[in-house]
Amino acid sequence: MKTLCFTLGLLLLTVCYCDAVGDASFLSAAPGDCCFNFSGHKLPQGLIFTITKTHSSCMHKSFILNTVQGRKICYRQSFQWAVDTYNKLSNIERGNEKSLQTAKTQDHQVHSQDTMRTLCFTGGLLLLITLYSCTAMPHGPNAVSPGSCCFRFFAQKIPLSEIISITETHSRCSEKGFVFNTPRGKICVRHSLDWAKKVFNEHKEKKNQQLPQLYLQQ
């Protein structure tokens, strides 16, 4: 009886270990954002949501700024304004969490008591967004947005039932690959694999067939 319990326990531990290793391998092959074109325009502080560094394996060490609109803009790490903005936001994140929570509570109370101030702020923010979109990025926001690159690759074949969509990495990445979007997240697969090429072409063909139907529905 003891031997049976020990064997079952060992099998259970093995299954759990295999699942953990599989998930770790899956997550380690996730793509990273890299920058190839850069903005040289400063952005008003009211439009900045977050700012992060690109993946450590990217060719160009850069900052990726996320705006309140959800846009991503690339800046060189040699651009002093971007460096100052990154350091400023990093210091805020490292600050005392309790103090930040208190400040947020006080700010919420002020805005709750003065609705007109909130409306004025929102109107000003919308004006800044409009002006910035028209002047700071004359070539459009996508021109200075980051692209997905792969540095590690998942070695196993991904079941078709888990594939939501598939795209290619940016054309200027150091190594070509496919980025599979799955329920567990995004995963990189080598561009040279025949099964990956086949799945990519099938999804691309299916997407092209759906476009005329969407136009007809409109």
N, C-alpha and C positions, 0 to 999 in steps of 0.2 A: 504493500500500500504506500509506504514511504517512497519507494522507488518510482512508483507511478506519479505521485504528486510532484516529486523532484523533476521528473521528465517533462510533465505538463508545464511546470513553472519555467523550465529552461526553454521550452518551445515558445512560450509567451514572451519571454525576454528577447528571444531571437527575432520574433516578429516585430516587436516594438523597436528594436535596434535597427532593423532593416528599413522600417518606415521612417525613422528619424534620419538615417543616412540618406535615404531617397529624397526627403524634403530638403536636406542640407545641400545635396548635389543639385537639386532643382533651383533653389534660391541663389546658389553661387554662380549660376549661368544666366542671371538676369542682366539685361542691357543697361548701359549707362549713358547719360546725356553728355555730349561733347559739342563744342562751339567751333565754327569755321568762319563765320562772319561776325563782325562786332559793331556795336553801336558806340558812337563817340559823344552822345548827347546825355546830359544830366537829366534825371527824372525828378519831378517834384516829390517831396517826402510823402505827401498825402496819397500818392499813387503806388507806393511801394508796399508790398505785402510781406515777402521774404526774399532773402538773397543767399545763395549757396555756392559752393565751389563745384566745378565739374569733376567727373570721375578721375581718380588718380592716374589712370592709364591713358587718358586723352592726350593727343599730341600737343594741344595748346591749353595751358593752364589758364582757366578763365572763371568768371563769376556768372551765374545764371540768376537773373533778377526776375521774380514773379510779381506781376502787378495785381492790383485789386480786380482787374478785368479778367484775370486768368491767363494773361499773355506771358511768355517767357522771352527775355531779352538777354543777349550775350554781351559781356564786357570783358576786356582784357584785364589781367591782374596787374598790369602796369598803369592802368588808368586810376589816378589817385582818388578821384571822386568815388569810384566803385570800391576801392580799398577802405576808404573812410566809412562808407555806408555799411560795408560788411562788418567792420570792427564795431561800429556803433550798435548794430542789431545783435551782434554776438555778445556784447557786454550786457545788453538788456536781458538776453536769455539766461546769462549766467548770474544775473542779479538775484536778490532775495525774492523768492516766489511769493512769500507772504506780503511783501511790500507791493509787488505788482498787483496782487489780488485786491489789496486795499485801494490802490490807485484806480483799478478798473471799477470797483464798487462806487467810489466817489464820482468817477466820471459818468457812470450810469445814472447816478442820482441827479447830477447836474443836467444831463440831457433830458431826463424825465421831467424835470421842473421847467425846462425851457424848450418847448417844441419848436419855436420859431428859429432858435439858434441851430437846431439840427437841420431844419429845412434849408437855411442859408448855407450851412456847411455842405449839404448834399448838392445844392445848386452850384456852388463854387467848384466842388469836386468834378461834377459833370462837365463844367466849362473847361477845367484843366485837362480832362481826358480828351475832350474834343480838340482843344488847341494842340495838345501833344500829338494826337493821331494825325493832324493835318500838317504839322511843321517838323516835329522831331524825327519822324520816320517817313520821309517822302517816298521811299521805295516799298513801304508796307512793312508790318511787324514780322512777317515770316522770313524776311531777308536776314534778320539778325536773331532768329530763333535757333535753339540747339537742335541737334539731330541725334538719333539713337545709334549707338555703336556697341559692338560685342567684343568682349575680351576673353571670356570663358564660354565654353559651349557644352550643351547637354548632349551626352553621348547616346542616349536611348531614343527609340522611336516614340513619338507622342501619339497616343490613340486619337483617331479622328473625332471621337465623341467629346474630347476635351479641347478641341481647337475652335476658338471663337472667331479669330481672324489671324491673318499673317501678313507681314510687311517685310520689305527689305531694309537693311541698314542704310544710313546715309552714304551717298556715293563717294564721299571723301574720308570715310573711316579707314583705318589702317588695315582692316581685314573685313571682307564681305561676309555677310551672314543674313539669316532670316530671323525675325522676331515673331514668335508665336504668342498670341494672346490667349491665355487659358483661365479657367476659374481660379487657379492657384497663383496667377500672376503672369508676367511676361517672361519668356524664356528664349535664350539664344540657341540656334542650331546652325551648323556649318552650311555655307552656301553650296558646297561641293557634293552634298548628299543627294542622291537621286530621289529618294522618297520625299525629301523636303521640297525639291524642285517641282515634283509632280503635284504635291499638295498646293504649293504656291500658284502654279498655273491653273489648277482646277478652281481655286478660290477667285483668281483674277478673272477667269472666263465666266464664272457664275455671277460675279459682280457686274461685268460688262453686259450680261444678258438682262440683269435687273434694271439697269439704267433706263432703257426705253420704256419699260413698264411704269417707272416712277414718273417720267415725263407725261405719259398718257393719263395717269391718275390725276396729275395737276391740271 
